[in-house]
Amino acid sequence: MKNYLFLSLFILFFQGCSSKIQDSVTKSTIEDNTYLIEKLIQKEKEINELNKKLEECEKN
């Protein structure tokens, strides 16, 4: 009976930890994706500015 109780508590603890780890990984992935999207938008703006400068130089 003692072993059964220990095993049950161990399983509950393990499930709690694995759920917490999965939530942490999911949150980290979302933050990484958000950062990458923001970086992509920034780079697109820089490219657009450079394209405008290039067009101005070609006109002259």
CYANA upper distance limits for C-alpha pairs under 8 A (distance plus 0.5 A):
  1 MET  CA      5 LEU  CA      6.80
  2 LYS  CA      6 PHE  CA      6.73
  3 ASN  CA      7 LEU  CA      6.51
  4 TYR  CA      8 SER  CA      6.60
  5 LEU  CA      9 LEU  CA      6.70
  6 PHE  CA     10 PHE  CA      6.57
  7 LEU  CA     11 ILE  CA      6.64
  8 SER  CA     12 LEU  CA      6.76
  9 LEU  CA     13 PHE  CA      6.59
 10 PHE  CA     14 PHE  CA      6.55
 11 ILE  CA     15 GLN  CA      6.60
 12 LEU  CA     16 GLY  CA      6.67
 13 PHE  CA     17 CYS  CA      6.72
 14 PHE  CA     18 SER  CA      6.56
 15 GLN  CA     19 SER  CA      6.58
 16 GLY  CA     20 LYS  CA      6.74
 17 CYS  CA     21 ILE  CA      6.64
 18 SER  CA     22 GLN  CA      6.60
 19 SER  CA     23 ASP  CA      6.71
 20 LYS  CA     24 SER  CA      6.72
 21 ILE  CA     25 VAL  CA      6.68
 22 GLN  CA     26 THR  CA      6.64
 23 ASP  CA     27 LYS  CA      6.62
 24 SER  CA     28 SER  CA      6.60
 25 VAL  CA     29 THR  CA      6.62
 26 THR  CA     30 ILE  CA      6.76
 27 LYS  CA     31 GLU  CA      6.72
 28 SER  CA     32 ASP  CA      6.61
 29 THR  CA     33 ASN  CA      6.63
 30 ILE  CA     34 THR  CA      6.62
 31 GLU  CA     35 TYR  CA      6.66
 32 ASP  CA     36 LEU  CA      6.68
 33 ASN  CA     37 ILE  CA      6.63
 34 THR  CA     38 GLU  CA      6.71
 35 TYR  CA     39 LYS  CA      6.65
 36 LEU  CA     40 LEU  CA      6.57
 37 ILE  CA     41 ILE  CA      6.73
 38 GLU  CA     42 GLN  CA      6.75
 39 LYS  CA     43 LYS  CA      6.71
 40 LEU  CA     44 GLU  CA      6.64
 41 ILE  CA     45 LYS  CA      6.80
 42 GLN  CA     46 GLU  CA      6.88
 43 LYS  CA     47 ILE  CA      6.65
 44 GLU  CA     48 ASN  CA      6.66
 45 LYS  CA     49 GLU  CA      6.75
 46 GLU  CA     50 LEU  CA      6.74
 47 ILE  CA     51 ASN  CA      6.59
 48 ASN  CA     52 LYS  CA      6.74
 49 GLU  CA     53 LYS  CA      6.84
 50 LEU  CA     54 LEU  CA      6.61
 51 ASN  CA     55 GLU  CA      6.66
 52 LYS  CA     56 GLU  CA      6.73
 53 LYS  CA     57 CYS  CA      6.71
 54 LEU  CA     58 GLU  CA      6.70
 55 GLU  CA     59 LYS  CA      6.78
 56 GLU  CA     60 ASN  CA      7.07
